[in-house]
Amino acid sequence: MGTPLSDAAKALHVTIVRDLDELSTAQTESEIIQRGVDIAQAATGSRIAYLHFINDDQSSIELGVWSHDTLAGCQAVYDRHYPIAAAGIWAESARTRRACIDNDYAAAQGKRGLPDGHVHLRRHLGLPVVDEGLVRMLVGVGNKPIDYDENDVALLDMVARRIWSLTRQRRLLEQYIDLARRFRHVQELALICGFEYDVDEDRISFDAVFDPIFHADAFSERPGNLAAFLERVAPGDHEEVRAAVGGEATARRVARITCLRYSGEHFPAELKVEFRPREVGRGVIGIGILQDISEELAVEDLRQRADHDPLTGLPNRRHLDHWFSQGLGRRGDNDGVAFLYVDLDDFKPVNDRFGHAAGDEVLRIVAQRLAHAVRKDDLVARLGGDEFAVVQTGRVTRESAAVLAGKIVKLIAEPITALGRPLQIGASVGVAISYDAQCALDEICAAADAALYKVKAAGGRRYLISGTDVAS
């Protein structure tokens, strides 16, 4: 175990966690990163701080924001885009993909000077955020009154990863909002193809909107019977179309199918058919519409991505927030909620020794084990990094929560094979229980986090229910 934290350090850690929890995707990206960089400065006891994004080409920096204190003492003027090759040692962490500390900046090699009007640098700590194999963000702090150390690196890493996680989610949300807005507009102007099908005579007729939907040209003929229409439908959906247009009086059918444009492009479509008796004679006539639903599916996909962790497929913090605010875990008046805060033990050495690909595989396996450990009404979410939340619902008791927590500790401790390598990790679990119907996520999460802190201090690989002694 490391050196125990002082009371002041513990209080600072609590303050940082509280400040980070106040950040959310309800804020704009500018608000998230501006508040985040101010938190980074305060967390490390620095006098200046900045946050910049690394472009996908990995060769240029998109200058982002500086802390309010930095701006107050700096009159330097920068271009929005800055080549990494031209940057001094303040960007070294982007090049090396690791945290870089310079506690004597004046004597440091390769600093290349600073532009006129820039605040004087005495000490500097820079840290990159790597996601999906690329450096995405660069966070730096400077001029701490005393030397930077590994504790500062850990604190800055916690802040930086939270900022990036929220920024990425906010960008996905903005895409979803933009697509949803455009989809609503498209709906108003939607090209919906109408058709009529005579079952007895096998005769189908489409209106003129068929042509732009299927990219028909002057030499294309609209289908005149079911067989001709099926030529514009993916073979795997033929039987579903035949069943939909089979024809029963008053019956209404809906089918999602894949269609084929004359250009050869496939697209998803929704087919709706309603059968009505003939006005004259016997039999039925099918009246229907066919609509290209490509935009709708794109919106559904973005909504899923905004609410779920892309690595594990588990719900994310945003989904968890909504779940709690809607009280979705409660079924009866006597129901409670047990919040299990799961933090992996010995996960960092996996990343350090075997790389992020192995670490990502471990996180996916852990997610699967947690998902298999709970009931269908419970919820498993990834909070970020190597932290997960398991929410037990229904008639929750301390005993039932203890059984689940012990089960999780045991499951995670089982050997893992990641990328062909046998690995061993563990889990620390902090548990909090509430029977308050108005229980807020922040409150129960904080209680579970406090219990988790005690578990980690006791060596980890065990659980603790808030208000009890540490379980072995």
C-alpha positions in Angstrom: 0.0 0.0 0.0 1.1 3.6 -0.7 1.5 6.4 1.9 -1.8 7.1 3.6 -3.4 10.3 2.5 -3.5 13.2 4.9 -6.8 14.7 6.0 -6.1 17.7 3.7 -5.5 15.4 0.8 -8.6 13.4 1.5 -10.6 16.6 1.7 -9.1 17.8 -1.6 -10.0 14.5 -3.3 -13.6 14.7 -2.1 -13.8 18.3 -3.4 -12.4 17.3 -6.8 -14.8 14.3 -7.1 -17.7 16.6 -6.1 -16.7 19.3 -8.6 -16.3 16.7 -11.4 -19.7 15.2 -10.6 -21.3 18.6 -11.1 -20.1 18.5 -14.7 -22.6 16.9 -17.1 -23.6 16.6 -20.7 -26.4 19.1 -20.0 -23.6 21.7 -20.2 -22.1 22.8 -23.5 -18.7 21.6 -24.6 -17.2 25.0 -23.9 -18.7 25.0 -20.4 -17.4 21.5 -19.7 -13.8 22.2 -20.7 -13.6 25.6 -19.2 -14.9 24.4 -15.8 -12.7 21.3 -16.2 -9.5 23.2 -16.7 -10.2 25.3 -13.7 -10.7 22.1 -11.7 -7.4 20.8 -13.0 -5.6 23.9 -11.8 -7.2 23.7 -8.3 -6.7 20.0 -8.0 -2.9 20.3 -8.5 -2.4 23.5 -6.6 -1.2 25.2 -9.8 -1.3 28.8 -10.9 -2.0 28.2 -14.6 -3.7 25.5 -16.6 -4.7 24.7 -20.2 -6.6 22.1 -22.2 -6.0 21.6 -26.0 -7.3 19.0 -28.4 -5.2 16.9 -30.7 -6.5 16.6 -34.3 -7.0 13.2 -35.9 -3.9 13.7 -38.0 -1.9 13.5 -34.7 0.4 16.3 -36.0 -1.5 19.4 -35.0 -3.1 20.9 -31.9 -6.4 22.7 -31.9 -5.9 25.2 -29.1 -8.8 25.0 -26.6 -9.0 26.9 -23.4 -6.9 28.3 -20.5 -8.0 28.6 -16.9 -9.3 32.0 -15.8 -6.1 32.6 -13.8 -4.0 31.9 -16.8 -5.9 34.3 -19.0 -5.6 37.0 -16.4 -1.8 37.0 -16.6 -1.2 36.2 -20.2 -1.5 38.5 -23.2 0.1 36.2 -25.8 -1.7 35.8 -29.2 -2.0 32.3 -30.8 -3.2 30.8 -34.0 -6.1 28.4 -33.5 -4.2 25.5 -35.0 -0.6 24.7 -33.8 1.7 22.1 -35.3 3.0 19.6 -32.7 6.4 19.6 -34.3 6.8 23.4 -33.6 5.6 23.1 -30.0 8.0 23.1 -27.1 8.3 20.7 -24.2 4.9 21.8 -23.0 3.6 19.5 -25.8 6.0 16.7 -25.0 3.4 14.5 -23.5 1.5 14.5 -26.8 4.6 13.2 -28.5 5.5 10.6 -25.9 1.9 9.6 -24.9 2.8 9.8 -21.2 2.7 12.4 -18.4 5.8 14.7 -18.4 7.0 16.7 -15.4 9.4 19.6 -15.6 10.1 21.0 -12.1 12.9 23.3 -13.4 11.5 24.7 -16.6 14.2 27.3 -17.1 16.9 24.6 -17.2 14.8 22.2 -19.4 16.1 21.2 -22.8 13.9 21.8 -25.9 11.5 24.3 -24.4 12.0 26.6 -27.5 10.9 29.6 -25.6 7.5 31.1 -25.2 5.7 33.9 -27.2 5.7 37.5 -26.0 3.1 38.1 -23.4 3.0 34.5 -22.1 3.1 34.0 -18.4 6.5 33.0 -17.1 6.8 29.2 -16.5 8.7 27.8 -13.5 7.3 24.3 -13.3 5.1 22.3 -15.7 3.1 19.1 -15.8 1.6 17.9 -19.1 -0.6 14.8 -19.6 -2.2 13.3 -22.7 -5.6 11.5 -22.9 -5.4 8.5 -25.3 -8.6 7.0 -26.6 -8.9 4.3 -29.3 -5.2 4.4 -30.0 -5.1 8.2 -30.6 -4.0 11.1 -28.4 -7.3 13.1 -28.2 -6.5 15.8 -25.6 -3.6 17.5 -23.9 -4.0 18.9 -20.4 -1.3 20.9 -18.7 -0.8 22.8 -15.4 2.1 25.0 -14.3 3.8 27.1 -11.6 2.8 25.0 -8.6 4.7 26.5 -5.6 6.4 23.2 -4.9 7.5 20.3 -7.2 5.0 18.2 -9.1 4.9 14.5 -8.2 3.1 11.3 -9.1 0.1 12.3 -6.9 -0.4 15.4 -9.1 -0.2 13.1 -12.1 -2.9 10.8 -10.7 -5.2 13.8 -9.8 -4.7 15.4 -13.2 -5.3 12.1 -15.0 -8.6 11.7 -13.1 -9.7 15.2 -14.0 -8.6 14.9 -17.7 -10.4 11.5 -18.3 -13.6 12.8 -16.8 -13.4 15.9 -19.0 -12.7 13.8 -22.2 -15.5 11.4 -21.4 -18.1 14.2 -21.0 -16.7 16.0 -24.1 -17.1 12.9 -26.2 -20.6 12.2 -24.9 -21.6 15.8 -25.5 -20.3 15.7 -29.1 -22.3 12.5 -29.6 -25.4 14.2 -28.1 -24.9 17.2 -30.3 -24.8 14.9 -33.4 -28.0 13.2 -32.1 -29.7 16.5 -31.6 -28.7 17.7 -35.0 -29.8 14.6 -36.7 -33.0 14.5 -34.8 -33.7 18.1 -35.8 -32.9 17.3 -39.5 -35.0 14.1 -39.3 -38.0 16.0 -38.1 -37.6 18.4 -41.0 -37.2 15.5 -43.4 -40.4 14.0 -42.0 -42.3 17.1 -43.0 -40.9 16.9 -46.5 -40.7 13.1 -46.6 -41.0 11.3 -49.9 -43.4 8.6 -49.0 -44.3 6.2 -51.7 -48.0 5.1 -51.9 -49.2 2.0 -53.6 -52.2 -0.2 -54.1 -52.2 -4.0 -54.5 -54.9 -6.2 -55.9 -54.4 -9.6 -54.4 -56.7 -11.6 -56.7 -55.2 -10.1 -59.9 -51.7 -9.7 -58.6 -51.5 -6.2 -59.7 -49.5 -3.5 -57.9 -49.3 0.2 -58.7 -47.0 2.8 -57.2 -47.3 6.6 -57.3 -44.7 8.9 -58.8 -42.7 9.2 -55.6 -41.5 5.7 -56.2 -39.0 7.1 -58.7 -36.9 9.4 -56.4 -37.0 6.8 -53.6 -35.6 4.0 -55.9 -33.5 6.4 -58.0 -35.4 5.3 -61.1 -34.6 7.0 -64.4 -36.5 7.5 -67.6 -35.7 3.9 -68.7 -36.8 2.3 -65.5 -40.3 0.7 -65.2 -42.2 0.7 -62.0 -43.1 -2.8 -60.8 -46.5 -3.9 -62.0 -46.9 -7.1 -60.0 -45.5 -8.7 -56.8 -42.7 -10.5 -58.6 -41.4 -7.3 -60.2 -41.5 -5.5 -56.9 -39.6 -8.3 -55.2 -36.8 -7.6 -57.6 -36.3 -4.3 -55.7 -36.3 -6.2 -52.3 -33.4 -8.1 -50.7 -33.9 -11.8 -51.2 -33.9 -12.5 -47.4 -37.0 -10.3 -47.0 -39.1 -11.8 -49.8 -41.1 -14.1 -47.5 -41.8 -11.2 -45.2 -43.1 -9.1 -48.0 -45.3 -11.9 -49.3 -46.7 -12.4 -45.8 -47.4 -8.6 -45.5 -49.3 -8.4 -48.7 -51.1 -11.8 -48.3 -54.4 -10.1 -48.0 -57.0 -10.4 -45.2 -60.0 -8.1 -44.8 -59.3 -5.3 -42.2 -55.8 -6.7 -41.5 -52.9 -4.2 -41.1 -49.4 -5.4 -41.6 -46.1 -3.6 -40.9 -42.7 -4.9 -42.0 -39.1 -3.5 -42.0 -37.3 -4.7 -45.1 -34.2 -3.9 -47.1 -34.8 -2.5 -50.6 -32.6 -2.1 -53.6 -32.4 1.1 -55.6 -31.8 0.9 -59.4 -28.3 2.3 -58.7 -27.6 -0.9 -56.7 -27.6 0.7 -53.3 -29.4 -1.1 -50.5 -31.5 1.0 -48.0 -33.8 0.2 -45.1 -37.5 0.7 -45.6 -40.8 0.3 -43.7 -43.7 -1.2 -45.5 -47.2 -0.7 -44.1 -50.3 -2.3 -45.7 -53.9 -2.2 -44.8 -56.5 -4.4 -46.5 -60.0 -3.3 -47.2 -62.9 -5.0 -48.9 -63.5 -4.1 -52.5 -66.1 -1.4 -53.1 -67.5 -3.6 -55.8 -67.4 -7.4 -55.8 -65.6 -9.8 -53.5 -62.0 -9.8 -52.3 -59.8 -7.2 -50.8 -57.5 -4.4 -51.9 -54.3 -3.5 -50.2 -53.5 0.2 -49.6 -50.0 0.9 -48.4 -47.0 3.1 -48.1 -43.3 2.4 -48.3 -40.8 4.8 -46.7 -37.0 5.0 -46.6 -36.1 5.0 -42.9 -32.3 5.5 -43.2 -32.4 8.7 -41.3 -34.6 7.3 -38.5 -32.2 4.3 -38.0 -29.3 6.7 -37.9 -31.0 8.7 -35.1 -31.7 5.5 -33.2 -28.0 4.5 -33.5 -26.8 7.9 -32.2 -29.2 7.7 -29.3 -27.9 4.3 -28.4 -24.3 5.6 -28.7 -25.0 8.6 -26.5 -26.5 6.5 -23.7 -24.0 3.5 -23.9 -20.3 3.0 -23.4 -18.8 2.2 -26.9 -16.2 -0.2 -25.5 -18.3 -2.5 -23.3 -21.8 -1.8 -24.7 -23.0 -1.1 -21.1 -25.2 1.9 -20.2 -23.1 4.9 -19.3 -23.3 7.5 -16.6 -25.9 9.5 -18.6 -28.1 6.5 -18.9 -27.7 5.8 -15.2 -28.7 9.4 -14.4 -31.9 9.1 -16.4 -32.6 5.7 -14.9 -32.4 7.1 -11.4 -34.3 10.3 -12.2 -37.2 8.3 -13.6 -37.3 5.8 -10.7 -37.2 2.9 -13.2 -35.7 0.5 -10.7 -38.7 0.7 -8.3 -41.7 -1.6 -8.7 -43.4 -1.4 -5.3 -43.7 0.9 -2.3 -41.4 -1.3 -0.2 -38.7 -1.5 -2.9 -35.2 -0.3 -2.3 -32.0 0.3 -4.3 -28.5 -1.1 -3.6 -25.8 0.8 -5.4 -22.6 -1.2 -5.8 -19.6 0.9 -6.8 -17.1 -1.5 -8.4 -13.4 -0.5 -8.9 -11.0 -3.0 -10.4 -7.8 -3.8 -8.5 -4.5 -4.3 -10.3 -5.9 -3.1 -13.7 -3.3 -0.4 -14.3 -0.4 -2.9 -14.5 -2.4 -4.7 -17.3 -2.4 -1.6 -19.4 1.2 -0.7 -18.6 2.6 -4.2 -19.3 0.4 -5.5 -22.1 -1.0 -2.3 -23.7 -4.4 -0.7 -24.0 -5.7 -3.5 -26.3 -5.4 -6.0 -23.5 -6.8 -3.6 -21.0 -9.8 -3.0 -23.3 -10.4 -6.7 -23.6 -10.3 -7.1 -19.8 -12.9 -4.4 -19.4 -15.2 -6.1 -21.9 -14.8 -9.4 -20.1 -15.5 -7.7 -16.7 -18.6 -6.1 -18.3 -19.9 -9.5 -19.4 -19.3 -11.1 -16.0 -21.1 -8.3 -14.2 -24.0 -8.5 -16.7 -24.3 -12.2 -16.1 -24.2 -11.8 -12.3 -27.4 -9.7 -12.0 -31.1 -10.2 -12.5 -32.9 -8.8 -15.5 -34.4 -5.9 -13.5 -31.0 -4.8 -12.2 -28.7 -2.5 -14.0 -25.0 -2.6 -14.8 -23.2 0.5 -16.1 -19.7 1.6 -16.8 -18.9 4.9 -15.0 -15.6 5.4 -16.8 -12.0 4.0 -16.7 -12.0 0.8 -14.6 -15.1 1.8 -12.6 -18.5 0.2 -12.9 -21.9 0.5 -11.1 -24.2 -2.3 -10.3 -27.7 -1.3 -9.2 -29.8 -4.0 -7.4 -33.5 -3.3 -7.3 -36.7 -4.7 -5.8 -36.9 -5.9 -2.2 -33.3 -5.1 -1.4 -31.8 -6.1 2.0 -28.3 -5.8 3.4 -28.1 -9.5 3.1 -29.0 -9.6 -0.6 -26.6 -6.7 -1.3 -23.8 -8.6 0.5 -24.5 -11.7 -1.5 -24.3 -9.8 -4.8 -21.2 -7.9 -3.7 -19.4 -11.1 -2.7 -20.4 -12.8 -5.9 -18.9 -9.9 -7.9 -15.7 -9.9 -6.0 -15.4 -13.7 -6.6 -16.3 -13.4 -10.3 -13.8 -10.7 -11.1 -11.1 -12.6 -9.2 -11.4 -15.6 -11.6 -8.6 -15.9 -14.2 -9.0 -13.9 -17.4 -7.5 -14.6 -20.8 -7.1 -11.4 -22.8 -5.4 -11.5 -26.2 -4.1 -15.0 -25.4 -2.5 -13.9 -22.1 -3.6 -15.3 -18.7 -4.3 -12.3 -16.4 -5.4 -11.9 -12.8 -7.2 -8.8 -11.4 -9.5 -8.2 -8.5 -12.4 -5.9 -7.5 -13.2 -3.6 -4.6 -16.8 -2.9 -4.0 -18.4 -0.1 -2.0 -22.2 -0.6 -1.3 -24.9 1.9 -0.3 -28.5 1.1 0.2 -31.5 3.4 0.1 -35.3 3.0 0.6 -36.0 6.6 -0.2 -38.2 6.9 -3.3 -36.6 10.3 -4.0 -33.0 9.0 -3.7 -30.7 10.9 -6.0 -27.9 9.2 -7.9 -25.3 11.7 -6.6 -26.2 10.9 -2.9 -26.1 7.1 -3.1 -23.1 7.2 -5.4 -21.2 9.3 -2.8 -22.1 6.9 0.0 -20.9 3.9 -2.0 -17.8 5.8 -3.0 -17.0 6.5 0.6 -17.3 2.8 1.4 -15.2 1.9 -1.6 -12.5 4.3 -0.3 -12.3 2.3 2.9 -12.1 -1.0 1.0 -9.2 0.2 -1.1 -7.4 1.5 2.0 -7.8 -2.0 3.5 -6.1 -3.6 0.5 -9.0 -4.1 -1.9 -10.4 -7.4 -3.3 -13.4 -7.3 -0.9 -16.6 -5.3 -0.3 -18.0 -3.0 2.3 -21.6 -2.0 2.9 -21.9 1.6 4.0 -22.2 1.7 7.8 -20.5 -1.6 8.5 -17.0 -2.9 9.0 -14.9 -3.9 6.0 -15.7 -7.5 4.9 -12.8 -9.9 4.2 
